[in-house]
Amino acid sequence: MMHGVELCQLLLEVISVACVVIGLGKTLWLAARVRDHQPGFPQIRLCFGSWLILALEFQLAADILATTVAPSKEELIRLAIIAVIRTFLNYFLGKELAEQTEHHPTATGPRQS
């Protein structure tokens, strides 16, 4: 069971890194397309920010799995701190992106079809 959890944790971390890399690629591609347009910057931020939120969610899931194997008091405290920080970042980044989306609904990210 321990190896299964470690494998799932590794998979979640790889997916998180993939989200950042894909988001960077899409953001650079978008930046190349809109560089001559002034309203393009908010679209670029929305695109990359959406991918970062997704990556943070996968990282938090990986941390939770890592702690479930044999949690010590120190590991649980570490997880709690990491969870609070990532949730805080995720909340405010999501809030900022929602506000940006209201002003620039044409931005692209992983959550839009």
JODA-V826214 format. One record per backbone hydrogen bond with DSSP energy under -1.0 kcal/mol. CO is the residue of the C=O (numbers start at 1). NH is the residue of the N-H. If there is no record, write none. Layout:
BEGIN
CO,NH / CO,NH
END
This chain:
BEGIN
1,5 / 2,6 / 3,7 / 4,8 / 5,9 / 6,10 / 7,11 / 8,12 / 9,13 / 10,14 / 11,15 / 12,16 / 13,17 / 14,18 / 15,19 / 16,20 / 17,21 / 18,22 / 19,23 / 20,24 / 21,25 / 22,26 / 23,27 / 24,28 / 25,29 / 26,30 / 27,31 / 28,32 / 29,33 / 30,34 / 34,37 / 37,40 / 38,41 / 40,44 / 41,45 / 42,46 / 43,47 / 44,48 / 45,49 / 46,50 / 47,51 / 48,52 / 49,53 / 50,54 / 51,55 / 52,56 / 53,57 / 54,58 / 55,59 / 56,60 / 57,61 / 58,62 / 59,63 / 60,64 / 61,65 / 62,66 / 63,67 / 64,68 / 72,76 / 73,77 / 74,78 / 75,79 / 76,80 / 77,81 / 78,82 / 79,83 / 80,84 / 81,85 / 82,86 / 83,87 / 84,88 / 85,89 / 86,90 / 87,91 / 88,92 / 89,93 / 90,94 / 91,95 / 92,96 / 93,97 / 94,98 / 95,99 / 96,100 / 97,101 / 98,102 / 99,103 / 100,104 / 104,107
END
